[in-house]
């Protein structure tokens, strides 16, 4: 769809331009910006690496290598040409090459990527686990690989090929990124053309989940509910794991236990159990100060944060198979006859 400038007296079409005419380069300009704003073409995607080429033929490199929340590796290929060239064939080769990527390899790849950007490389595993909502335990990626093709336009040969590939069970998306020059600025008209957005949700819904993903989901997640009796005698019912441990932490803090005491006994969560900042802050203020990513992974509503010694804390809502172990350790350090205990809900 073309872009138009609207005024009270007219509607004027804004002409399209080419990346070359605007002096925009594929790698140095398009790729760099999309790396930091990948959601415009691939929502809910974590970028694992840029210019990825860890195989014997080092001349072949994936522009951007990503991971989505379903555990699918995402191959993202960019072209500034007007028809997309032969990018679908190139992306298929890349998808085959990364289809066997394991979690440990992805962590190593992301560690190197973070290091190249001047970020903390040791937090690579934590970042990936938080993104996938798997706090601990084994992680198995899907055996499907998604492909995202982004270009100013696509030839009929490419769109026909992609439609056929998707009909065979692959997951390939074509996104047009048409540049426009307008009053000294560059505007991008971004539009998903294959599959059409109206059909995409249906196609995703009927796509089979990978066996590895199902195995991890079965082994690592459950729907156990807990009933917690507090130190004041109140009973909180039907608590899922994340709410269960939140209330236990809350009870501990009410009884004078400090966050550092909790971290001392739950050593495997030292780096990501709490986020905090000085002062008595609202939840939104704490989010803006203490979070560089994924604030949704913490309890950050105003009535969920804790105020301790002129500092505001939020606790993680990401808990896995060691939840009960963590709860038992917290109960062991509570002072006196606290009267706090839990049971399983029927």
Sine and cosine of phi, psi and omega as CSV:
sin_phi,cos_phi,sin_psi,cos_psi,sin_omega,cos_omega
0.00,0.00,0.74,-0.67,0.03,-1.00
-0.95,0.30,0.35,-0.94,0.08,-1.00
-0.99,-0.12,0.55,-0.84,0.01,-1.00
-0.76,-0.65,0.55,-0.84,0.15,-0.99
-0.99,-0.11,0.80,-0.60,-0.04,-1.00
-0.97,-0.24,0.70,-0.71,0.14,-0.99
-0.67,-0.74,0.23,-0.97,-0.01,-1.00
-0.85,0.53,-0.35,0.94,-0.07,-1.00
-0.92,-0.39,-0.16,0.99,-0.07,-1.00
-0.34,-0.94,0.28,-0.96,0.17,-0.99
-0.81,-0.59,0.90,-0.44,-0.11,-0.99
-0.91,-0.41,0.79,-0.61,0.01,-1.00
-0.94,0.35,0.71,-0.70,0.09,-1.00
-1.00,-0.03,0.90,-0.44,-0.09,-1.00
-0.92,0.39,0.55,-0.84,0.08,-1.00
-0.97,0.26,0.36,-0.93,0.05,-1.00
-0.80,-0.60,-0.05,-1.00,0.12,-0.99
-0.90,-0.43,0.43,-0.90,0.04,-1.00
-0.88,0.48,-0.62,0.79,-0.01,-1.00
-0.89,0.45,-0.69,0.72,-0.01,-1.00
-0.91,0.41,-0.42,0.91,0.01,-1.00
-1.00,-0.01,-0.02,1.00,0.02,-1.00
0.96,0.27,0.37,0.93,-0.02,-1.00
-1.00,-0.09,0.78,-0.63,-0.03,-1.00
-0.99,-0.13,0.41,-0.91,-0.10,-1.00
-0.92,0.39,-0.80,0.60,-0.10,-0.99
-1.00,0.08,-0.76,0.65,-0.13,-0.99
-0.95,0.32,-0.46,0.89,-0.05,-1.00
-0.94,-0.33,-0.91,0.42,-0.07,-1.00
-0.86,0.51,-0.78,0.62,-0.10,-0.99
-0.91,0.42,-0.66,0.75,-0.03,-1.00
-0.89,0.46,-0.69,0.72,-0.02,-1.00
-0.94,0.34,-0.68,0.73,0.00,-1.00
-0.91,0.41,-0.53,0.85,0.04,-1.00
-0.83,0.56,-0.62,0.79,-0.03,-1.00
-1.00,-0.03,-0.15,0.99,-0.04,-1.00
-0.69,-0.72,0.70,0.71,-0.15,-0.99
-0.90,0.43,-0.35,0.94,-0.05,-1.00
-0.90,0.44,-0.32,0.95,-0.01,-1.00
-0.94,0.33,-0.39,0.92,0.05,-1.00
-0.87,-0.49,-0.31,0.95,-0.02,-1.00
-0.53,-0.85,0.99,0.12,-0.03,-1.00
-0.87,0.50,0.42,-0.91,0.05,-1.00
0.81,0.59,0.73,0.68,0.01,-1.00
-0.80,-0.60,0.73,-0.69,0.09,-1.00
-0.98,-0.19,0.80,-0.60,0.04,-1.00
-0.98,0.19,0.88,-0.48,0.02,-1.00
-1.00,0.05,-0.58,0.82,-0.08,-1.00
-0.32,-0.95,0.33,-0.94,0.08,-1.00
-0.83,-0.56,0.62,-0.78,-0.04,-1.00
0.80,0.60,0.76,0.65,-0.05,-1.00
-0.98,0.21,0.79,-0.62,0.00,-1.00
-0.42,-0.91,0.73,0.68,-0.04,-1.00
-1.00,0.08,0.93,0.37,0.11,-0.99
-0.52,-0.85,0.05,-1.00,-0.17,-0.99
-0.89,0.45,-0.58,0.82,0.01,-1.00
-1.00,-0.02,1.00,0.01,-0.12,-0.99
-0.94,0.33,-0.14,0.99,0.03,-1.00
-0.96,0.28,-0.36,0.93,-0.02,-1.00
-1.00,-0.08,0.86,-0.52,-0.05,-1.00
-0.70,-0.71,0.69,-0.72,0.08,-1.00
-0.98,0.18,0.77,-0.64,-0.02,-1.00
-0.82,0.57,-0.85,0.53,0.04,-1.00
-0.70,-0.71,0.76,-0.65,0.05,-1.00
-0.94,-0.33,0.83,-0.55,-0.07,-1.00
-0.82,-0.57,0.01,-1.00,0.04,-1.00
-0.61,-0.79,0.74,-0.68,0.04,-1.00
-0.98,-0.20,0.08,-1.00,-0.14,-0.99
-0.95,0.31,-0.20,0.98,0.09,-1.00
-1.00,-0.01,0.10,1.00,0.01,-1.00
0.99,0.15,0.31,0.95,0.05,-1.00
-1.00,-0.01,0.73,-0.69,0.18,-0.98
-0.94,0.35,0.63,-0.77,-0.04,-1.00
-0.85,-0.52,0.86,-0.50,0.07,-1.00
-0.99,-0.11,0.85,-0.52,-0.06,-1.00
-0.89,-0.46,0.89,-0.45,-0.02,-1.00
-0.90,-0.44,0.71,-0.71,-0.06,-1.00
-0.88,-0.47,0.60,-0.80,0.10,-1.00
-0.61,-0.79,0.68,-0.73,0.06,-1.00
-1.00,-0.09,0.04,1.00,0.02,-1.00
-0.94,0.34,0.24,-0.97,-0.08,-1.00
-0.99,0.10,-0.21,0.98,-0.02,-1.00
-0.79,-0.61,0.01,1.00,0.03,-1.00
1.00,0.07,-0.09,1.00,0.01,-1.00
0.85,0.53,-0.75,-0.66,0.05,-1.00
-0.89,-0.45,0.64,0.77,-0.15,-0.99
-0.92,0.40,-0.44,0.90,-0.01,-1.00
-0.93,0.37,-0.59,0.81,0.03,-1.00
-0.94,0.34,-0.65,0.76,0.04,-1.00
-0.89,0.46,-0.70,0.72,-0.02,-1.00
-0.91,0.42,-0.58,0.81,0.04,-1.00
-0.89,0.45,-0.66,0.75,0.06,-1.00
-0.88,0.48,-0.70,0.71,-0.01,-1.00
-0.90,0.44,-0.67,0.74,-0.01,-1.00
-0.86,0.51,-0.65,0.76,0.04,-1.00
-0.90,0.44,-0.61,0.79,-0.04,-1.00
-0.92,0.39,-0.58,0.82,-0.07,-1.00
-0.99,-0.14,0.02,1.00,-0.09,-1.00
-0.90,0.44,-0.37,0.93,-0.01,-1.00
-0.99,-0.16,0.17,0.99,-0.03,-1.00
-0.88,0.47,0.80,-0.60,0.01,-1.00
-0.99,-0.14,0.25,-0.97,-0.04,-1.00
-0.84,0.54,-0.73,0.68,-0.04,-1.00
-0.89,0.46,-0.60,0.80,0.04,-1.00
-0.93,0.38,-0.64,0.77,0.01,-1.00
-0.89,0.45,-0.63,0.78,0.03,-1.00
-0.88,0.47,-0.70,0.71,0.01,-1.00
-0.90,0.44,-0.66,0.75,0.03,-1.00
-0.89,0.46,-0.71,0.71,-0.04,-1.00
-0.94,0.35,-0.53,0.85,0.04,-1.00
-0.88,0.47,-0.71,0.70,0.02,-1.00
-0.90,0.43,-0.63,0.78,0.00,-1.00
-0.90,0.44,-0.73,0.69,0.01,-1.00
-0.89,0.46,-0.64,0.77,0.02,-1.00
-0.89,0.46,-0.62,0.79,0.00,-1.00
-0.92,0.39,-0.41,0.91,0.01,-1.00
-1.00,-0.07,0.01,1.00,-0.02,-1.00
0.99,0.17,0.31,0.95,0.04,-1.00
-0.99,-0.11,0.23,-0.97,-0.02,-1.00
-0.92,0.40,0.93,-0.37,-0.05,-1.00
-0.94,0.35,-0.49,0.87,-0.08,-1.00
-0.94,0.35,-0.24,0.97,-0.01,-1.00
-1.00,-0.01,0.14,0.99,-0.06,-1.00
-0.85,0.52,-0.73,0.69,-0.03,-1.00
-0.91,0.42,-0.65,0.76,0.02,-1.00
-0.88,0.47,-0.68,0.74,0.00,-1.00
-0.87,0.49,-0.71,0.71,-0.03,-1.00
-0.93,0.38,-0.68,0.73,0.01,-1.00
-0.90,0.45,-0.68,0.73,0.03,-1.00
-0.89,0.46,-0.64,0.77,0.00,-1.00
-0.90,0.44,-0.65,0.76,-0.02,-1.00
-1.00,0.09,-0.12,0.99,-0.05,-1.00
0.88,0.47,0.68,0.74,0.08,-1.00
-0.79,-0.61,0.99,-0.14,-0.14,-0.99
-0.93,0.37,-0.62,0.78,0.00,-1.00
-0.43,-0.90,0.04,-1.00,0.00,-1.00
1.00,0.05,-0.05,-1.00,-0.06,-1.00
-0.94,0.35,0.49,-0.87,0.06,-1.00
-0.78,-0.62,0.84,-0.54,0.05,-1.00
-0.87,-0.49,0.81,-0.58,0.03,-1.00
-0.97,0.24,0.38,-0.93,0.12,-0.99
-0.90,0.44,0.46,-0.89,0.07,-1.00
-1.00,0.05,0.08,1.00,0.12,-0.99
-1.00,-0.09,0.55,-0.83,0.09,-1.00
-0.87,-0.49,0.79,-0.61,0.07,-1.00
-1.00,0.00,0.53,-0.85,0.03,-1.00
-0.82,-0.57,0.76,-0.65,0.10,-1.00
-0.89,-0.45,0.85,-0.53,0.06,-1.00
-0.94,-0.34,0.82,-0.57,0.00,-1.00
-0.82,-0.57,0.81,-0.58,-0.05,-1.00
-0.41,-0.91,0.27,-0.96,0.05,-1.00
-0.88,0.48,-0.54,0.84,0.05,-1.00
-0.27,-0.96,0.13,-0.99,-0.02,-1.00
-0.73,-0.68,0.65,-0.76,0.08,-1.00
-0.95,0.32,0.31,-0.95,0.04,-1.00
-0.88,0.47,-0.55,0.84,0.02,-1.00
-0.88,0.48,-0.66,0.75,-0.01,-1.00
-0.93,0.37,-0.76,0.65,-0.05,-1.00
-0.90,0.45,-0.61,0.79,0.04,-1.00
-0.91,0.43,-0.67,0.74,0.01,-1.00
-0.90,0.43,-0.69,0.73,-0.02,-1.00
-0.91,0.42,-0.66,0.75,0.04,-1.00
-0.87,0.50,-0.66,0.75,0.01,-1.00
-0.92,0.39,-0.68,0.73,0.02,-1.00
-0.87,0.50,-0.67,0.74,0.01,-1.00
-0.91,0.41,-0.58,0.81,0.04,-1.00
-0.91,0.41,-0.40,0.92,0.03,-1.00
-1.00,0.05,0.03,1.00,0.06,-1.00
0.96,-0.28,-0.03,1.00,0.07,-1.00
-0.98,0.20,0.15,-0.99,-0.02,-1.00
-0.78,-0.63,1.00,-0.02,-0.04,-1.00
-0.86,-0.52,0.75,-0.66,0.00,-1.00
-0.87,-0.50,0.71,-0.71,0.09,-1.00
-0.95,-0.33,0.81,-0.59,-0.01,-1.00
-0.84,-0.54,0.88,-0.48,0.08,-1.00
-0.99,0.17,0.69,-0.72,0.07,-1.00
-0.77,-0.63,1.00,0.08,-0.06,-1.00
-1.00,0.05,0.82,-0.58,0.04,-1.00
-1.00,0.07,0.56,-0.83,0.08,-1.00
-0.72,-0.69,0.64,-0.77,0.10,-0.99
-0.98,-0.18,0.84,-0.55,-0.08,-1.00
-0.59,-0.81,0.93,-0.38,0.05,-1.00
0.79,0.61,0.71,0.70,0.05,-1.00
0.98,0.18,0.06,1.00,0.02,-1.00
-0.90,-0.44,0.36,-0.93,0.07,-1.00
-0.97,-0.26,0.86,-0.52,0.06,-1.00
-0.96,-0.29,0.58,-0.81,0.05,-1.00
-0.90,-0.44,0.79,-0.62,0.13,-0.99
-0.99,-0.15,0.96,-0.26,-0.09,-1.00
-0.97,-0.24,0.82,-0.57,-0.09,-1.00
-0.57,-0.82,0.82,-0.58,0.11,-0.99
-0.98,0.20,0.83,-0.55,-0.07,-1.00
-0.94,-0.34,-0.43,0.90,0.07,-1.00
-0.61,-0.80,0.82,-0.57,-0.20,0.98
-0.96,0.28,0.34,-0.94,0.05,-1.00
-0.86,0.51,0.66,-0.75,-0.05,-1.00
-0.79,0.61,-0.55,0.83,-0.02,-1.00
-0.90,0.43,-0.48,0.87,-0.04,-1.00
-0.99,-0.11,-0.26,0.97,-0.12,-0.99
-0.89,0.45,-0.69,0.72,-0.04,-1.00
-0.88,0.47,-0.63,0.78,0.01,-1.00
-0.91,0.41,-0.69,0.72,-0.01,-1.00
-0.90,0.44,-0.64,0.77,0.03,-1.00
-0.91,0.41,-0.63,0.77,-0.06,-1.00
-0.89,0.45,-0.56,0.83,-0.07,-1.00
-1.00,-0.07,-0.09,1.00,-0.01,-1.00
-0.96,0.29,0.73,-0.68,-0.02,-1.00
-0.92,0.38,0.63,-0.78,0.13,-0.99
-0.97,0.23,0.52,-0.86,-0.02,-1.00
-0.94,0.35,0.45,-0.89,0.01,-1.00
-0.89,0.46,-0.62,0.78,-0.01,-1.00
-0.91,0.43,-0.66,0.75,0.00,-1.00
-0.90,0.43,-0.66,0.75,0.02,-1.00
-0.89,0.45,-0.64,0.77,-0.01,-1.00
-0.89,0.45,-0.68,0.74,0.01,-1.00
-0.92,0.39,-0.67,0.74,0.00,-1.00
-0.88,0.48,-0.64,0.77,-0.01,-1.00
-0.93,0.36,-0.66,0.75,-0.09,-1.00
-0.99,0.17,-0.55,0.84,-0.17,-0.98
-0.98,-0.20,-0.20,0.98,-0.04,-1.00
-0.79,-0.62,0.57,-0.82,0.09,-1.00
-0.58,-0.81,0.10,-1.00,-0.07,-1.00
-0.91,-0.42,0.49,0.87,0.03,-1.00
-0.86,0.51,0.66,-0.75,0.07,-1.00
-0.88,-0.48,0.54,-0.84,-0.09,-1.00
-0.85,-0.53,0.44,-0.90,0.12,-0.99
-0.88,-0.47,0.86,-0.51,-0.10,-0.99
-0.92,-0.40,0.78,-0.62,0.13,-0.99
-0.99,-0.16,0.83,-0.56,-0.09,-1.00
-1.00,0.08,0.10,-1.00,-0.02,-1.00
-0.92,0.39,-0.35,0.94,0.03,-1.00
-1.00,-0.02,-0.01,1.00,0.03,-1.00
1.00,-0.06,-0.04,1.00,0.05,-1.00
-0.95,0.32,0.49,-0.87,0.02,-1.00
-0.90,-0.44,0.83,-0.56,0.03,-1.00
-0.95,-0.32,0.84,-0.54,-0.16,-0.99
-0.96,-0.29,0.30,-0.95,0.17,-0.99
0.82,0.58,0.76,0.65,-0.03,-1.00
-1.00,-0.05,0.84,-0.55,0.20,-0.98
-0.95,0.32,0.15,-0.99,-0.12,-0.99
-0.81,0.58,-0.72,0.69,-0.10,-0.99
-0.92,0.40,-0.62,0.78,0.04,-1.00
-0.96,0.28,-0.54,0.84,0.02,-1.00
-0.86,0.51,-0.80,0.60,-0.05,-1.00
-0.95,0.31,-0.50,0.87,0.06,-1.00
-0.86,0.51,-0.73,0.68,-0.03,-1.00
-0.93,0.38,-0.55,0.83,0.06,-1.00
-0.91,0.41,-0.69,0.72,0.06,-1.00
-0.88,0.48,-0.68,0.73,0.01,-1.00
-0.86,0.50,-0.69,0.72,0.03,-1.00
-0.89,0.45,-0.67,0.74,0.00,-1.00
-0.88,0.48,-0.69,0.73,-0.01,-1.00
-0.92,0.40,-0.61,0.79,0.06,-1.00
-0.87,0.49,-0.50,0.86,-0.01,-1.00
-1.00,-0.01,0.16,0.99,0.11,-0.99
0.99,-0.10,0.07,1.00,0.04,-1.00
-0.97,0.25,0.73,-0.69,-0.03,-1.00
-1.00,0.00,0.46,-0.89,0.06,-1.00
-0.81,0.58,-0.61,0.79,0.00,-1.00
-0.92,0.40,-0.48,0.88,0.08,-1.00
-0.93,0.38,-0.62,0.78,0.02,-1.00
-0.93,0.38,-0.68,0.74,0.00,-1.00
-0.91,0.42,-0.48,0.88,-0.01,-1.00
-0.90,0.43,-0.56,0.83,-0.05,-1.00
-0.99,-0.11,-0.34,0.94,0.05,-1.00
-0.94,-0.33,0.92,0.39,-0.17,-0.99
-0.90,0.45,-0.47,0.88,-0.06,-1.00
-0.96,0.28,-0.12,0.99,0.03,-1.00
-0.89,-0.46,0.36,0.93,-0.08,-1.00
-0.84,0.54,-0.61,0.79,-0.13,-0.99
-1.00,0.07,-0.27,0.96,-0.14,-0.99
-0.60,-0.80,0.30,0.95,0.01,-1.00
-0.99,0.15,-0.62,0.78,-0.01,-1.00
-0.84,-0.54,0.48,-0.88,0.28,-0.96
-0.82,-0.57,0.63,-0.78,-0.08,-1.00
-0.51,-0.86,0.27,-0.96,0.06,-1.00
-0.41,-0.91,0.44,-0.90,-0.01,-1.00
-0.91,0.41,0.51,-0.86,0.08,-1.00
0.99,-0.11,0.17,-0.99,0.06,-1.00
-0.99,-0.10,0.98,-0.19,-0.19,-0.98
-0.92,-0.39,0.42,-0.91,0.20,-0.98
-0.96,0.26,0.23,-0.97,0.03,-1.00
-0.87,0.49,-0.67,0.74,-0.02,-1.00
-0.92,0.39,-0.59,0.80,0.03,-1.00
-0.92,0.40,-0.65,0.76,0.05,-1.00
-0.88,0.47,-0.66,0.75,0.01,-1.00
-0.86,0.51,-0.66,0.75,-0.06,-1.00
-0.95,0.32,-0.40,0.92,-0.06,-1.00
-0.99,-0.11,-0.71,0.70,-0.23,-0.97
-0.99,-0.12,-0.09,1.00,-0.10,-0.99
-0.88,-0.48,0.83,-0.56,0.13,-0.99
-1.00,-0.08,-0.26,0.97,0.08,-1.00
-0.23,-0.97,0.34,-0.94,0.12,-0.99
0.81,0.58,0.75,0.66,0.10,-0.99
-0.89,0.46,-0.38,0.92,0.01,-1.00
-0.92,0.39,-0.17,0.99,0.02,-1.00
-0.99,0.10,0.07,1.00,-0.04,-1.00
-0.74,-0.67,0.42,-0.91,0.10,-0.99
-0.98,0.22,0.95,-0.31,-0.14,-0.99
-0.79,-0.61,0.21,0.98,0.13,-0.99
-0.93,0.36,0.39,-0.92,-0.06,-1.00
-0.84,0.55,-0.58,0.81,-0.02,-1.00
-1.00,0.01,0.15,0.99,-0.01,-1.00
-0.94,-0.35,-0.28,0.96,-0.02,-1.00
-0.99,0.10,0.32,-0.95,-0.05,-1.00
-0.90,-0.44,0.60,-0.80,0.03,-1.00
-0.92,-0.40,0.90,-0.43,-0.08,-1.00
-0.69,-0.73,0.88,-0.47,0.05,-1.00
0.77,0.63,0.79,0.62,0.04,-1.00
0.86,0.51,0.60,0.80,0.08,-1.00
-0.63,-0.78,0.58,-0.81,-0.02,-1.00
-0.96,-0.29,0.73,-0.69,-0.04,-1.00
-0.84,-0.54,0.56,-0.83,0.24,-0.97
-0.82,-0.58,0.47,-0.88,-0.06,-1.00
-0.92,-0.40,0.53,-0.85,-0.03,-1.00
-0.90,0.44,0.56,-0.83,0.12,-0.99
-0.95,-0.30,0.30,0.96,-0.01,-1.00
-0.96,-0.29,0.96,-0.27,-0.06,-1.00
-0.68,-0.73,0.63,-0.78,-0.07,-1.00
-0.86,-0.51,-0.73,-0.68,-0.16,-0.99
-0.95,0.33,-0.27,0.96,-0.05,-1.00
-0.99,-0.17,0.32,0.95,-0.04,-1.00
-0.87,0.50,-0.79,0.62,-0.03,-1.00
-0.90,0.44,-0.59,0.81,0.07,-1.00
-0.86,0.51,-0.68,0.73,0.02,-1.00
-0.90,0.43,-0.67,0.74,0.00,-1.00
-0.88,0.47,-0.71,0.71,-0.01,-1.00
-0.88,0.47,-0.62,0.78,0.02,-1.00
-0.92,0.40,-0.61,0.79,0.03,-1.00
-0.92,0.40,-0.69,0.72,-0.01,-1.00
-0.88,0.48,-0.51,0.86,-0.03,-1.00
-0.93,0.36,-0.42,0.91,-0.05,-1.00
-0.98,-0.19,0.07,1.00,0.03,-1.00
-0.94,0.34,0.60,-0.80,-0.07,-1.00
-0.97,0.24,0.57,-0.82,0.18,-0.98
0.87,0.48,-0.36,-0.93,0.04,-1.00
-1.00,0.03,0.99,0.14,-0.18,-0.98
-0.97,0.26,-0.43,0.90,0.05,-1.00
0.96,0.27,0.24,0.97,0.00,-1.00
-1.00,-0.06,0.77,-0.64,0.07,-1.00
-0.44,-0.90,0.26,-0.97,-0.03,-1.00
-0.73,-0.68,0.35,-0.94,0.06,-1.00
-0.64,-0.77,0.29,-0.96,0.09,-1.00
-0.99,0.10,0.63,-0.77,0.11,-0.99
-0.97,0.25,0.55,-0.83,0.04,-1.00
-0.93,0.37,0.00,0.00,0.00,0.00
